Amino acid sequence: QVQLVESGGGLVQAGGSLNLSCVASATGFSINTMGWYRQAPGKQRELVATITAGGTTNYADSVKGRFTISRNNAKTVSLQMNSLKPEDTAVYYCNARARPQALIVTRDYWGQGTQVSVSS
């Protein structure tokens, strides 16, 4: 019903940049907030950045000033990551909060994740 496809992960040196992209296929659904979360081995998944349908953004303190989330399309979200640090190494997951157009219940949907590795 809702499928998210991520791309753009890879390996970079500290101080480098990456751009992640997520495209949603959600026919018959209305997508509200989209965002990015990340999870490192042995650690809990944490919020990186979110953006609402109206363009309101929210960032984790650890990435403010370095990452930028954008949403030029209602079903497409990107994450520009600059000044990357080794601490940013994790699997990054695309998230979308969506509901069937005829209903009021909103559910979370997740992509498969893309690996981001930053070497020191």
HUKADA-V975402 format. One record per helix or strand of 2 or more residues. SS is the DSSP state (A for helix, B for strand). FROM is the first residue (numbers start at 0). LEN is the number of residues. If there is no record, write none. Layout:
SS;FROM;LEN / SS;FROM;LEN
This chain:
B;2;5 / B;9;4 / B;17;8 / B;28;11 / B;45;6 / B;56;3 / B;66;7 / B;75;6 / A;85;3 / B;89;11 / B;106;4 / B;113;6
